[in-house]
Amino acid sequence: MGPFPVQPSGLVSIPFRYLVGWLGSRWDRRLRPVASRENRRLYEESEARLLAAAE
């Protein structure tokens, strides 16, 4: 065993997994506004029907 308490593969895979997770979280944020706009448009189309049924 070397001077570190982890295997050499861990020295590469752990930072790599962290980087991939961070990139995934950034990618998800880019897609959210598109989905949010689409959801808002769908809600606005059905809002009148939803409110009329509540009376």
mmCIF entry with sequence, helices, sheets and N, C-alpha, C, O atoms, coordinates in Angstrom:
data_MODEL
# 
_entry.id   MODEL 
# 
_entity.id                         1 
_entity.type                       polymer 
_entity.pdbx_number_of_molecules   1 
# 
_entity_poly.entity_id                      1 
_entity_poly.type                           'polypeptide(L)' 
_entity_poly.nstd_linkage                   no 
_entity_poly.nstd_monomer                   no 
_entity_poly.pdbx_seq_one_letter_code       MGPFPVQPSGLVSIPFRYLVGWLGSRWDRRLRPVASRENRRLYEESEARLLAAAE 
_entity_poly.pdbx_seq_one_letter_code_can   MGPFPVQPSGLVSIPFRYLVGWLGSRWDRRLRPVASRENRRLYEESEARLLAAAE 
_entity_poly.pdbx_strand_id                 A 
# 
loop_
_entity_poly_seq.entity_id 
_entity_poly_seq.num 
_entity_poly_seq.mon_id 
_entity_poly_seq.hetero 
1 1  MET n 
1 2  GLY n 
1 3  PRO n 
1 4  PHE n 
1 5  PRO n 
1 6  VAL n 
1 7  GLN n 
1 8  PRO n 
1 9  SER n 
1 10 GLY n 
1 11 LEU n 
1 12 VAL n 
1 13 SER n 
1 14 ILE n 
1 15 PRO n 
1 16 PHE n 
1 17 ARG n 
1 18 TYR n 
1 19 LEU n 
1 20 VAL n 
1 21 GLY n 
1 22 TRP n 
1 23 LEU n 
1 24 GLY n 
1 25 SER n 
1 26 ARG n 
1 27 TRP n 
1 28 ASP n 
1 29 ARG n 
1 30 ARG n 
1 31 LEU n 
1 32 ARG n 
1 33 PRO n 
1 34 VAL n 
1 35 ALA n 
1 36 SER n 
1 37 ARG n 
1 38 GLU n 
1 39 ASN n 
1 40 ARG n 
1 41 ARG n 
1 42 LEU n 
1 43 TYR n 
1 44 GLU n 
1 45 GLU n 
1 46 SER n 
1 47 GLU n 
1 48 ALA n 
1 49 ARG n 
1 50 LEU n 
1 51 LEU n 
1 52 ALA n 
1 53 ALA n 
1 54 ALA n 
1 55 GLU n 
# 
_struct_asym.id          A 
_struct_asym.entity_id   1 
# 
_struct_conf.conf_type_id            HELX_P 
_struct_conf.id                      HELX_P1 
_struct_conf.pdbx_PDB_helix_id       AA1 
_struct_conf.beg_label_comp_id       PRO 
_struct_conf.beg_label_asym_id       A 
_struct_conf.beg_label_seq_id        8 
_struct_conf.pdbx_beg_PDB_ins_code   ? 
_struct_conf.end_label_comp_id       ALA 
_struct_conf.end_label_asym_id       A 
_struct_conf.end_label_seq_id        53 
_struct_conf.pdbx_end_PDB_ins_code   ? 
_struct_conf.beg_auth_comp_id        PRO 
_struct_conf.beg_auth_asym_id        A 
_struct_conf.beg_auth_seq_id         8 
_struct_conf.end_auth_comp_id        ALA 
_struct_conf.end_auth_asym_id        A 
_struct_conf.end_auth_seq_id         53 
_struct_conf.pdbx_PDB_helix_class    1 
_struct_conf.details                 ? 
_struct_conf.pdbx_PDB_helix_length   46 
# 
_struct_conf_type.id          HELX_P 
_struct_conf_type.criteria    ? 
_struct_conf_type.reference   ? 
# 
loop_
_atom_site.group_PDB 
_atom_site.id 
_atom_site.type_symbol 
_atom_site.label_atom_id 
_atom_site.label_alt_id 
_atom_site.label_comp_id 
_atom_site.label_asym_id 
_atom_site.label_entity_id 
_atom_site.label_seq_id 
_atom_site.pdbx_PDB_ins_code 
_atom_site.Cartn_x 
_atom_site.Cartn_y 
_atom_site.Cartn_z 
_atom_site.occupancy 
_atom_site.B_iso_or_equiv 
_atom_site.pdbx_formal_charge 
_atom_site.auth_seq_id 
_atom_site.auth_comp_id 
_atom_site.auth_asym_id 
_atom_site.auth_atom_id 
_atom_site.pdbx_PDB_model_num 
ATOM 1   N N  . MET A 1 1  ? 0.852   -1.173 0.000   1.00 0.00 ? 1  MET A N  1 
ATOM 2   C CA . MET A 1 1  ? 0.000   0.000  0.000   1.00 0.00 ? 1  MET A CA 1 
ATOM 3   C C  . MET A 1 1  ? 0.897   1.235  0.000   1.00 0.00 ? 1  MET A C  1 
ATOM 4   O O  . MET A 1 1  ? 1.960   1.245  0.620   1.00 0.00 ? 1  MET A O  1 
ATOM 5   N N  . GLY A 1 2  ? 0.459   2.254  -0.691  1.00 0.00 ? 2  GLY A N  1 
ATOM 6   C CA . GLY A 1 2  ? 1.242   3.475  -0.816  1.00 0.00 ? 2  GLY A CA 1 
ATOM 7   C C  . GLY A 1 2  ? 1.023   4.419  0.349   1.00 0.00 ? 2  GLY A C  1 
ATOM 8   O O  . GLY A 1 2  ? 0.543   4.010  1.406   1.00 0.00 ? 2  GLY A O  1 
ATOM 9   N N  . PRO A 1 3  ? 1.364   5.653  0.163   1.00 0.00 ? 3  PRO A N  1 
ATOM 10  C CA . PRO A 1 3  ? 1.230   6.635  1.246   1.00 0.00 ? 3  PRO A CA 1 
ATOM 11  C C  . PRO A 1 3  ? -0.217  7.057  1.505   1.00 0.00 ? 3  PRO A C  1 
ATOM 12  O O  . PRO A 1 3  ? -0.490  7.722  2.505   1.00 0.00 ? 3  PRO A O  1 
ATOM 13  N N  . PHE A 1 4  ? -1.144  6.686  0.628   1.00 0.00 ? 4  PHE A N  1 
ATOM 14  C CA . PHE A 1 4  ? -2.546  7.059  0.797   1.00 0.00 ? 4  PHE A CA 1 
ATOM 15  C C  . PHE A 1 4  ? -3.358  5.846  1.234   1.00 0.00 ? 4  PHE A C  1 
ATOM 16  O O  . PHE A 1 4  ? -3.039  4.729  0.826   1.00 0.00 ? 4  PHE A O  1 
ATOM 17  N N  . PRO A 1 5  ? -4.393  6.023  2.047   1.00 0.00 ? 5  PRO A N  1 
ATOM 18  C CA . PRO A 1 5  ? -5.174  4.890  2.534   1.00 0.00 ? 5  PRO A CA 1 
ATOM 19  C C  . PRO A 1 5  ? -6.196  4.350  1.525   1.00 0.00 ? 5  PRO A C  1 
ATOM 20  O O  . PRO A 1 5  ? -6.948  3.434  1.858   1.00 0.00 ? 5  PRO A O  1 
ATOM 21  N N  . VAL A 1 6  ? -6.241  4.889  0.316   1.00 0.00 ? 6  VAL A N  1 
ATOM 22  C CA . VAL A 1 6  ? -7.181  4.397  -0.700  1.00 0.00 ? 6  VAL A CA 1 
ATOM 23  C C  . VAL A 1 6  ? -6.399  3.783  -1.853  1.00 0.00 ? 6  VAL A C  1 
ATOM 24  O O  . VAL A 1 6  ? -5.217  4.069  -2.043  1.00 0.00 ? 6  VAL A O  1 
ATOM 25  N N  . GLN A 1 7  ? -7.066  2.950  -2.605  1.00 0.00 ? 7  GLN A N  1 
ATOM 26  C CA . GLN A 1 7  ? -6.444  2.337  -3.768  1.00 0.00 ? 7  GLN A CA 1 
ATOM 27  C C  . GLN A 1 7  ? -6.221  3.411  -4.840  1.00 0.00 ? 7  GLN A C  1 
ATOM 28  O O  . GLN A 1 7  ? -6.965  4.391  -4.883  1.00 0.00 ? 7  GLN A O  1 
ATOM 29  N N  . PRO A 1 8  ? -5.228  3.249  -5.693  1.00 0.00 ? 8  PRO A N  1 
ATOM 30  C CA . PRO A 1 8  ? -4.989  4.255  -6.750  1.00 0.00 ? 8  PRO A CA 1 
ATOM 31  C C  . PRO A 1 8  ? -6.200  4.479  -7.656  1.00 0.00 ? 8  PRO A C  1 
ATOM 32  O O  . PRO A 1 8  ? -6.401  5.588  -8.150  1.00 0.00 ? 8  PRO A O  1 
ATOM 33  N N  . SER A 1 9  ? -7.008  3.441  -7.878  1.00 0.00 ? 9  SER A N  1 
ATOM 34  C CA . SER A 1 9  ? -8.190  3.641  -8.720  1.00 0.00 ? 9  SER A CA 1 
ATOM 35  C C  . SER A 1 9  ? -9.159  4.628  -8.065  1.00 0.00 ? 9  SER A C  1 
ATOM 36  O O  . SER A 1 9  ? -9.872  5.349  -8.763  1.00 0.00 ? 9  SER A O  1 
ATOM 37  N N  . GLY A 1 10 ? -9.189  4.663  -6.732  1.00 0.00 ? 10 GLY A N  1 
ATOM 38  C CA . GLY A 1 10 ? -10.044 5.610  -6.031  1.00 0.00 ? 10 GLY A CA 1 
ATOM 39  C C  . GLY A 1 10 ? -9.582  7.041  -6.201  1.00 0.00 ? 10 GLY A C  1 
ATOM 40  O O  . GLY A 1 10 ? -10.386 7.972  -6.164  1.00 0.00 ? 10 GLY A O  1 
ATOM 41  N N  . LEU A 1 11 ? -8.286  7.214  -6.387  1.00 0.00 ? 11 LEU A N  1 
ATOM 42  C CA . LEU A 1 11 ? -7.766  8.559  -6.590  1.00 0.00 ? 11 LEU A CA 1 
ATOM 43  C C  . LEU A 1 11 ? -8.269  9.162  -7.887  1.00 0.00 ? 11 LEU A C  1 
ATOM 44  O O  . LEU A 1 11 ? -8.343  10.384 -8.019  1.00 0.00 ? 11 LEU A O  1 
ATOM 45  N N  . VAL A 1 12 ? -8.607  8.330  -8.827  1.00 0.00 ? 12 VAL A N  1 
ATOM 46  C CA . VAL A 1 12 ? -9.109  8.806  -10.114 1.00 0.00 ? 12 VAL A CA 1 
ATOM 47  C C  . VAL A 1 12 ? -10.634 8.778  -10.141 1.00 0.00 ? 12 VAL A C  1 
ATOM 48  O O  . VAL A 1 12 ? -11.265 9.749  -10.558 1.00 0.00 ? 12 VAL A O  1 
ATOM 49  N N  . SER A 1 13 ? -11.230 7.668  -9.696  1.00 0.00 ? 13 SER A N  1 
ATOM 50  C CA . SER A 1 13 ? -12.673 7.501  -9.852  1.00 0.00 ? 13 SER A CA 1 
ATOM 51  C C  . SER A 1 13 ? -13.482 8.433  -8.948  1.00 0.00 ? 13 SER A C  1 
ATOM 52  O O  . SER A 1 13 ? -14.540 8.909  -9.359  1.00 0.00 ? 13 SER A O  1 
ATOM 53  N N  . ILE A 1 14 ? -13.020 8.702  -7.745  1.00 0.00 ? 14 ILE A N  1 
ATOM 54  C CA . ILE A 1 14 ? -13.794 9.556  -6.842  1.00 0.00 ? 14 ILE A CA 1 
ATOM 55  C C  . ILE A 1 14 ? -13.892 10.983 -7.369  1.00 0.00 ? 14 ILE A C  1 
ATOM 56  O O  . ILE A 1 14 ? -15.002 11.512 -7.434  1.00 0.00 ? 14 ILE A O  1 
ATOM 57  N N  . PRO A 1 15 ? -12.785 11.642 -7.752  1.00 0.00 ? 15 PRO A N  1 
ATOM 58  C CA . PRO A 1 15 ? -12.936 12.987 -8.339  1.00 0.00 ? 15 PRO A CA 1 
ATOM 59  C C  . PRO A 1 15 ? -13.705 12.971 -9.665  1.00 0.00 ? 15 PRO A C  1 
ATOM 60  O O  . PRO A 1 15 ? -14.429 13.916 -9.977  1.00 0.00 ? 15 PRO A O  1 
ATOM 61  N N  . PHE A 1 16 ? -13.546 11.895 -10.440 1.00 0.00 ? 16 PHE A N  1 
ATOM 62  C CA . PHE A 1 16 ? -14.271 11.794 -11.708 1.00 0.00 ? 16 PHE A CA 1 
ATOM 63  C C  . PHE A 1 16 ? -15.769 11.733 -11.458 1.00 0.00 ? 16 PHE A C  1 
ATOM 64  O O  . PHE A 1 16 ? -16.539 12.404 -12.146 1.00 0.00 ? 16 PHE A O  1 
ATOM 65  N N  . ARG A 1 17 ? -16.191 10.939 -10.484 1.00 0.00 ? 17 ARG A N  1 
ATOM 66  C CA . ARG A 1 17 ? -17.628 10.836 -10.175 1.00 0.00 ? 17 ARG A CA 1 
ATOM 67  C C  . ARG A 1 17 ? -18.169 12.167 -9.652  1.00 0.00 ? 17 ARG A C  1 
ATOM 68  O O  . ARG A 1 17 ? -19.293 12.553 -9.972  1.00 0.00 ? 17 ARG A O  1 
ATOM 69  N N  . TYR A 1 18 ? -17.378 12.856 -8.858  1.00 0.00 ? 18 TYR A N  1 
ATOM 70  C CA . TYR A 1 18 ? -17.791 14.170 -8.363  1.00 0.00 ? 18 TYR A CA 1 
ATOM 71  C C  . TYR A 1 18 ? -17.985 15.129 -9.532  1.00 0.00 ? 18 TYR A C  1 
ATOM 72  O O  . TYR A 1 18 ? -18.978 15.854 -9.583  1.00 0.00 ? 18 TYR A O  1 
ATOM 73  N N  . LEU A 1 19 ? -17.041 15.134 -10.468 1.00 0.00 ? 19 LEU A N  1 
ATOM 74  C CA . LEU A 1 19 ? -17.127 16.019 -11.624 1.00 0.00 ? 19 LEU A CA 1 
ATOM 75  C C  . LEU A 1 19 ? -18.353 15.685 -12.479 1.00 0.00 ? 19 LEU A C  1 
ATOM 76  O O  . LEU A 1 19 ? -19.059 16.590 -12.925 1.00 0.00 ? 19 LEU A O  1 
ATOM 77  N N  . VAL A 1 20 ? -18.607 14.411 -12.706 1.00 0.00 ? 20 VAL A N  1 
ATOM 78  C CA . VAL A 1 20 ? -19.768 14.003 -13.505 1.00 0.00 ? 20 VAL A CA 1 
ATOM 79  C C  . VAL A 1 20 ? -21.059 14.410 -12.798 1.00 0.00 ? 20 VAL A C  1 
ATOM 80  O O  . VAL A 1 20 ? -21.994 14.876 -13.449 1.00 0.00 ? 20 VAL A O  1 
ATOM 81  N N  . GLY A 1 21 ? -21.125 14.243 -11.488 1.00 0.00 ? 21 GLY A N  1 
ATOM 82  C CA . GLY A 1 21 ? -22.312 14.666 -10.747 1.00 0.00 ? 21 GLY A CA 1 
ATOM 83  C C  . GLY A 1 21 ? -22.533 16.163 -10.819 1.00 0.00 ? 21 GLY A C  1 
ATOM 84  O O  . GLY A 1 21 ? -23.665 16.625 -10.967 1.00 0.00 ? 21 GLY A O  1 
ATOM 85  N N  . TRP A 1 22 ? -21.453 16.921 -10.715 1.00 0.00 ? 22 TRP A N  1 
ATOM 86  C CA . TRP A 1 22 ? -21.563 18.374 -10.793 1.00 0.00 ? 22 TRP A CA 1 
ATOM 87  C C  . TRP A 1 22 ? -22.030 18.804 -12.193 1.00 0.00 ? 22 TRP A C  1 
ATOM 88  O O  . TRP A 1 22 ? -22.901 19.663 -12.330 1.00 0.00 ? 22 TRP A O  1 
ATOM 89  N N  . LEU A 1 23 ? -21.441 18.196 -13.219 1.00 0.00 ? 23 LEU A N  1 
ATOM 90  C CA . LEU A 1 23 ? -21.866 18.527 -14.587 1.00 0.00 ? 23 LEU A CA 1 
ATOM 91  C C  . LEU A 1 23 ? -23.327 18.155 -14.816 1.00 0.00 ? 23 LEU A C  1 
ATOM 92  O O  . LEU A 1 23 ? -24.054 18.883 -15.491 1.00 0.00 ? 23 LEU A O  1 
ATOM 93  N N  . GLY A 1 24 ? -23.755 17.034 -14.263 1.00 0.00 ? 24 GLY A N  1 
ATOM 94  C CA . GLY A 1 24 ? -25.160 16.629 -14.389 1.00 0.00 ? 24 GLY A CA 1 
ATOM 95  C C  . GLY A 1 24 ? -26.100 17.621 -13.741 1.00 0.00 ? 24 GLY A C  1 
ATOM 96  O O  . GLY A 1 24 ? -27.176 17.892 -14.274 1.00 0.00 ? 24 GLY A O  1 
ATOM 97  N N  . SER A 1 25 ? -25.714 18.169 -12.601 1.00 0.00 ? 25 SER A N  1 
ATOM 98  C CA . SER A 1 25 ? -26.572 19.149 -11.947 1.00 0.00 ? 25 SER A CA 1 
ATOM 99  C C  . SER A 1 25 ? -26.630 20.443 -12.753 1.00 0.00 ? 25 SER A C  1 
ATOM 100 O O  . SER A 1 25 ? -27.672 21.098 -12.792 1.00 0.00 ? 25 SER A O  1 
ATOM 101 N N  . ARG A 1 26 ? -25.545 20.814 -13.386 1.00 0.00 ? 26 ARG A N  1 
ATOM 102 C CA . ARG A 1 26 ? -25.537 22.010 -14.236 1.00 0.00 ? 26 ARG A CA 1 
ATOM 103 C C  . ARG A 1 26 ? -26.384 21.797 -15.489 1.00 0.00 ? 26 ARG A C  1 
ATOM 104 O O  . ARG A 1 26 ? -27.112 22.697 -15.907 1.00 0.00 ? 26 ARG A O  1 
ATOM 105 N N  . TRP A 1 27 ? -26.293 20.628 -16.080 1.00 0.00 ? 27 TRP A N  1 
ATOM 106 C CA . TRP A 1 27 ? -27.056 20.322 -17.290 1.00 0.00 ? 27 TRP A CA 1 
ATOM 107 C C  . TRP A 1 27 ? -28.545 20.357 -16.985 1.00 0.00 ? 27 TRP A C  1 
ATOM 108 O O  . TRP A 1 27 ? -29.327 20.866 -17.788 1.00 0.00 ? 27 TRP A O  1 
ATOM 109 N N  . ASP A 1 28 ? -28.950 19.823 -15.834 1.00 0.00 ? 28 ASP A N  1 
ATOM 110 C CA . ASP A 1 28 ? -30.353 19.803 -15.450 1.00 0.00 ? 28 ASP A CA 1 
ATOM 111 C C  . ASP A 1 28 ? -30.910 21.207 -15.314 1.00 0.00 ? 28 ASP A C  1 
ATOM 112 O O  . ASP A 1 28 ? -32.057 21.451 -15.687 1.00 0.00 ? 28 ASP A O  1 
ATOM 113 N N  . ARG A 1 29 ? -30.130 22.129 -14.793 1.00 0.00 ? 29 ARG A N  1 
ATOM 114 C CA . ARG A 1 29 ? -30.604 23.512 -14.638 1.00 0.00 ? 29 ARG A CA 1 
ATOM 115 C C  . ARG A 1 29 ? -30.853 24.166 -15.973 1.00 0.00 ? 29 ARG A C  1 
ATOM 116 O O  . ARG A 1 29 ? -31.722 25.031 -16.081 1.00 0.00 ? 29 ARG A O  1 
ATOM 117 N N  . ARG A 1 30 ? -30.115 23.779 -16.994 1.00 0.00 ? 30 ARG A N  1 
ATOM 118 C CA . ARG A 1 30 ? -30.340 24.372 -18.322 1.00 0.00 ? 30 ARG A CA 1 
ATOM 119 C C  . ARG A 1 30 ? -31.669 23.911 -18.899 1.00 0.00 ? 30 ARG A C  1 
ATOM 120 O O  . ARG A 1 30 ? -32.305 24.657 -19.644 1.00 0.00 ? 30 ARG A O  1 
ATOM 121 N N  . LEU A 1 31 ? -32.099 22.710 -18.576 1.00 0.00 ? 31 LEU A N  1 
ATOM 122 C CA . LEU A 1 31 ? -33.333 22.181 -19.142 1.00 0.00 ? 31 LEU A CA 1 
ATOM 123 C C  . LEU A 1 31 ? -34.571 22.631 -18.383 1.00 0.00 ? 31 LEU A C  1 
ATOM 124 O O  . LEU A 1 31 ? -35.669 22.608 -18.941 1.00 0.00 ? 31 LEU A O  1 
ATOM 125 N N  . ARG A 1 32 ? -34.429 23.034 -17.143 1.00 0.00 ? 32 ARG A N  1 
ATOM 126 C CA . ARG A 1 32 ? -35.590 23.406 -16.335 1.00 0.00 ? 32 ARG A CA 1 
ATOM 127 C C  . ARG A 1 32 ? -36.402 24.573 -16.884 1.00 0.00 ? 32 ARG A C  1 
ATOM 128 O O  . ARG A 1 32 ? -37.629 24.474 -16.896 1.00 0.00 ? 32 ARG A O  1 
ATOM 129 N N  . PRO A 1 33 ? -35.795 25.684 -17.345 1.00 0.00 ? 33 PRO A N  1 
ATOM 130 C CA . PRO A 1 33 ? -36.622 26.788 -17.841 1.00 0.00 ? 33 PRO A CA 1 
ATOM 131 C C  . PRO A 1 33 ? -37.511 26.389 -19.017 1.00 0.00 ? 33 PRO A C  1 
ATOM 132 O O  . PRO A 1 33 ? -38.635 26.879 -19.128 1.00 0.00 ? 33 PRO A O  1 
ATOM 133 N N  . VAL A 1 34 ? -37.037 25.526 -19.878 1.00 0.00 ? 34 VAL A N  1 
ATOM 134 C CA . VAL A 1 34 ? -37.845 25.083 -21.016 1.00 0.00 ? 34 VAL A CA 1 
ATOM 135 C C  . VAL A 1 34 ? -39.053 24.311 -20.512 1.00 0.00 ? 34 VAL A C  1 
ATOM 136 O O  . VAL A 1 34 ? -40.175 24.563 -20.951 1.00 0.00 ? 34 VAL A O  1 
ATOM 137 N N  . ALA A 1 35 ? -38.838 23.375 -19.594 1.00 0.00 ? 35 ALA A N  1 
ATOM 138 C CA . ALA A 1 35 ? -39.943 22.594 -19.050 1.00 0.00 ? 35 ALA A CA 1 
ATOM 139 C C  . ALA A 1 35 ? -40.888 23.489 -18.264 1.00 0.00 ? 35 ALA A C  1 
ATOM 140 O O  . ALA A 1 35 ? -42.103 23.294 -18.311 1.00 0.00 ? 35 ALA A O  1 
ATOM 141 N N  . SER A 1 36 ? -40.353 24.462 -17.548 1.00 0.00 ? 36 SER A N  1 
ATOM 142 C CA . SER A 1 36 ? -41.168 25.359 -16.753 1.00 0.00 ? 36 SER A CA 1 
ATOM 143 C C  . SER A 1 36 ? -42.072 26.215 -17.647 1.00 0.00 ? 36 SER A C  1 
ATOM 144 O O  . SER A 1 36 ? -43.248 26.412 -17.339 1.00 0.00 ? 36 SER A O  1 
ATOM 145 N N  . ARG A 1 37 ? -41.526 26.715 -18.741 1.00 0.00 ? 37 ARG A N  1 
ATOM 146 C CA . ARG A 1 37 ? -42.343 27.513 -19.668 1.00 0.00 ? 37 ARG A CA 1 
ATOM 147 C C  . ARG A 1 37 ? -43.454 26.673 -20.282 1.00 0.00 ? 37 ARG A C  1 
ATOM 148 O O  . ARG A 1 37 ? -44.582 27.142 -20.437 1.00 0.00 ? 37 ARG A O  1 
ATOM 149 N N  . GLU A 1 38 ? -43.135 25.433 -20.629 1.00 0.00 ? 38 GLU A N  1 
ATOM 150 C CA . GLU A 1 38 ? -44.132 24.542 -21.219 1.00 0.00 ? 38 GLU A CA 1 
ATOM 151 C C  . GLU A 1 38 ? -45.230 24.226 -20.200 1.00 0.00 ? 38 GLU A C  1 
ATOM 152 O O  . GLU A 1 38 ? -46.413 24.231 -20.542 1.00 0.00 ? 38 GLU A O  1 
ATOM 153 N N  . ASN A 1 39 ? -44.850 23.954 -18.967 1.00 0.00 ? 39 ASN A N  1 
ATOM 154 C CA . ASN A 1 39 ? -45.843 23.685 -17.924 1.00 0.00 ? 39 ASN A CA 1 
ATOM 155 C C  . ASN A 1 39 ? -46.713 24.902 -17.673 1.00 0.00 ? 39 ASN A C  1 
ATOM 156 O O  . ASN A 1 39 ? -47.922 24.770 -17.480 1.00 0.00 ? 39 ASN A O  1 
ATOM 157 N N  . ARG A 1 40 ? -46.117 26.083 -17.673 1.00 0.00 ? 40 ARG A N  1 
ATOM 158 C CA . ARG A 1 40 ? -46.883 27.311 -17.453 1.00 0.00 ? 40 ARG A CA 1 
ATOM 159 C C  . ARG A 1 40 ? -47.890 27.531 -18.583 1.00 0.00 ? 40 ARG A C  1 
ATOM 160 O O  . ARG A 1 40 ? -49.032 27.919 -18.337 1.00 0.00 ? 40 ARG A O  1 
ATOM 161 N N  . ARG A 1 41 ? -47.458 27.281 -19.826 1.00 0.00 ? 41 ARG A N  1 
ATOM 162 C CA . ARG A 1 41 ? -48.356 27.443 -20.966 1.00 0.00 ? 41 ARG A CA 1 
ATOM 163 C C  . ARG A 1 41 ? -49.526 26.473 -20.867 1.00 0.00 ? 41 ARG A C  1 
ATOM 164 O O  . ARG A 1 41 ? -50.669 26.856 -21.115 1.00 0.00 ? 41 ARG A O  1 
ATOM 165 N N  . LEU A 1 42 ? -49.254 25.227 -20.510 1.00 0.00 ? 42 LEU A N  1 
ATOM 166 C CA . LEU A 1 42 ? -50.323 24.240 -20.384 1.00 0.00 ? 42 LEU A CA 1 
ATOM 167 C C  . LEU A 1 42 ? -51.291 24.614 -19.262 1.00 0.00 ? 42 LEU A C  1 
ATOM 168 O O  . LEU A 1 42 ? -52.500 24.431 -19.398 1.00 0.00 ? 42 LEU A O  1 
ATOM 169 N N  . TYR A 1 43 ? -50.767 25.132 -18.164 1.00 0.00 ? 43 TYR A N  1 
ATOM 170 C CA . TYR A 1 43 ? -51.631 25.544 -17.061 1.00 0.00 ? 43 TYR A CA 1 
ATOM 171 C C  . TYR A 1 43 ? -52.518 26.711 -17.477 1.00 0.00 ? 43 TYR A C  1 
ATOM 172 O O  . TYR A 1 43 ? -53.715 26.717 -17.190 1.00 0.00 ? 43 TYR A O  1 
ATOM 173 N N  . GLU A 1 44 ? -51.939 27.689 -18.146 1.00 0.00 ? 44 GLU A N  1 
ATOM 174 C CA . GLU A 1 44 ? -52.726 28.855 -18.552 1.00 0.00 ? 44 GLU A CA 1 
ATOM 175 C C  . GLU A 1 44 ? -53.827 28.468 -19.530 1.00 0.00 ? 44 GLU A C  1 
ATOM 176 O O  . GLU A 1 44 ? -54.903 29.065 -19.517 1.00 0.00 ? 44 GLU A O  1 
ATOM 177 N N  . GLU A 1 45 ? -53.569 27.478 -20.375 1.00 0.00 ? 45 GLU A N  1 
ATOM 178 C CA . GLU A 1 45 ? -54.606 27.025 -21.299 1.00 0.00 ? 45 GLU A CA 1 
ATOM 179 C C  . GLU A 1 45 ? -55.786 26.391 -20.564 1.00 0.00 ? 45 GLU A C  1 
ATOM 180 O O  . GLU A 1 45 ? -56.930 26.538 -20.995 1.00 0.00 ? 45 GLU A O  1 
ATOM 181 N N  . SER A 1 46 ? -55.526 25.697 -19.475 1.00 0.00 ? 46 SER A N  1 
ATOM 182 C CA . SER A 1 46 ? -56.596 24.991 -18.777 1.00 0.00 ? 46 SER A CA 1 
ATOM 183 C C  . SER A 1 46 ? -57.083 25.721 -17.532 1.00 0.00 ? 46 SER A C  1 
ATOM 184 O O  . SER A 1 46 ? -57.988 25.227 -16.859 1.00 0.00 ? 46 SER A O  1 
ATOM 185 N N  . GLU A 1 47 ? -56.519 26.871 -17.204 1.00 0.00 ? 47 GLU A N  1 
ATOM 186 C CA . GLU A 1 47 ? -56.869 27.571 -15.973 1.00 0.00 ? 47 GLU A CA 1 
ATOM 187 C C  . GLU A 1 47 ? -58.343 27.966 -15.940 1.00 0.00 ? 47 GLU A C  1 
ATOM 188 O O  . GLU A 1 47 ? -58.992 27.802 -14.907 1.00 0.00 ? 47 GLU A O  1 
ATOM 189 N N  . ALA A 1 48 ? -58.878 28.473 -17.020 1.00 0.00 ? 48 ALA A N  1 
ATOM 190 C CA . ALA A 1 48 ? -60.287 28.897 -17.039 1.00 0.00 ? 48 ALA A CA 1 
ATOM 191 C C  . ALA A 1 48 ? -61.214 27.708 -16.774 1.00 0.00 ? 48 ALA A C  1 
ATOM 192 O O  . ALA A 1 48 ? -62.185 27.829 -16.027 1.00 0.00 ? 48 ALA A O  1 
ATOM 193 N N  . ARG A 1 49 ? -60.917 26.584 -17.376 1.00 0.00 ? 49 ARG A N  1 
ATOM 194 C CA . ARG A 1 49 ? -61.753 25.396 -17.141 1.00 0.00 ? 49 ARG A CA 1 
ATOM 195 C C  . ARG A 1 49 ? -61.647 24.922 -15.697 1.00 0.00 ? 49 ARG A C  1 
ATOM 196 O O  . ARG A 1 49 ? -62.636 24.503 -15.095 1.00 0.00 ? 49 ARG A O  1 
ATOM 197 N N  . LEU A 1 50 ? -60.450 24.991 -15.156 1.00 0.00 ? 50 LEU A N  1 
ATOM 198 C CA . LEU A 1 50 ? -60.245 24.564 -13.767 1.00 0.00 ? 50 LEU A CA 1 
ATOM 199 C C  . LEU A 1 50 ? -61.014 25.471 -12.804 1.00 0.00 ? 50 LEU A C  1 
ATOM 200 O O  . LEU A 1 50 ? -61.648 24.989 -11.865 1.00 0.00 ? 50 LEU A O  1 
ATOM 201 N N  . LEU A 1 51 ? -60.956 26.770 -13.036 1.00 0.00 ? 51 LEU A N  1 
ATOM 202 C CA . LEU A 1 51 ? -61.645 27.709 -12.151 1.00 0.00 ? 51 LEU A CA 1 
ATOM 203 C C  . LEU A 1 51 ? -63.162 27.632 -12.321 1.00 0.00 ? 51 LEU A C  1 
ATOM 204 O O  . LEU A 1 51 ? -63.887 27.796 -11.340 1.00 0.00 ? 51 LEU A O  1 
ATOM 205 N N  . ALA A 1 52 ? -63.659 27.390 -13.518 1.00 0.00 ? 52 ALA A N  1 
ATOM 206 C CA . ALA A 1 52 ? -65.097 27.281 -13.753 1.00 0.00 ? 52 ALA A CA 1 
ATOM 207 C C  . ALA A 1 52 ? -65.669 26.061 -13.056 1.00 0.00 ? 52 ALA A C  1 
ATOM 208 O O  . ALA A 1 52 ? -66.801 26.096 -12.575 1.00 0.00 ? 52 ALA A O  1 
ATOM 209 N N  . ALA A 1 53 ? -64.913 24.999 -12.995 1.00 0.00 ? 53 ALA A N  1 
ATOM 210 C CA . ALA A 1 53 ? -65.388 23.776 -12.341 1.00 0.00 ? 53 ALA A CA 1 
ATOM 211 C C  . ALA A 1 53 ? -65.397 23.921 -10.820 1.00 0.00 ? 53 ALA A C  1 
ATOM 212 O O  . ALA A 1 53 ? -66.068 23.152 -10.133 1.00 0.00 ? 53 ALA A O  1 
ATOM 213 N N  . ALA A 1 54 ? -64.666 24.890 -10.290 1.00 0.00 ? 54 ALA A N  1 
ATOM 214 C CA . ALA A 1 54 ? -64.601 25.062 -8.845  1.00 0.00 ? 54 ALA A CA 1 
ATOM 215 C C  . ALA A 1 54 ? -65.830 25.761 -8.289  1.00 0.00 ? 54 ALA A C  1 
ATOM 216 O O  . ALA A 1 54 ? -66.049 25.738 -7.078  1.00 0.00 ? 54 ALA A O  1 
ATOM 217 N N  . GLU A 1 55 ? -66.627 26.373 -9.129  1.00 0.00 ? 55 GLU A N  1 
ATOM 218 C CA . GLU A 1 55 ? -67.806 27.109 -8.649  1.00 0.00 ? 55 GLU A CA 1 
ATOM 219 C C  . GLU A 1 55 ? -68.934 26.213 -8.274  1.00 0.00 ? 55 GLU A C  1 
ATOM 220 O O  . GLU A 1 55 ? -69.988 26.690 -7.854  1.00 0.00 ? 55 GLU A O  1 
# 
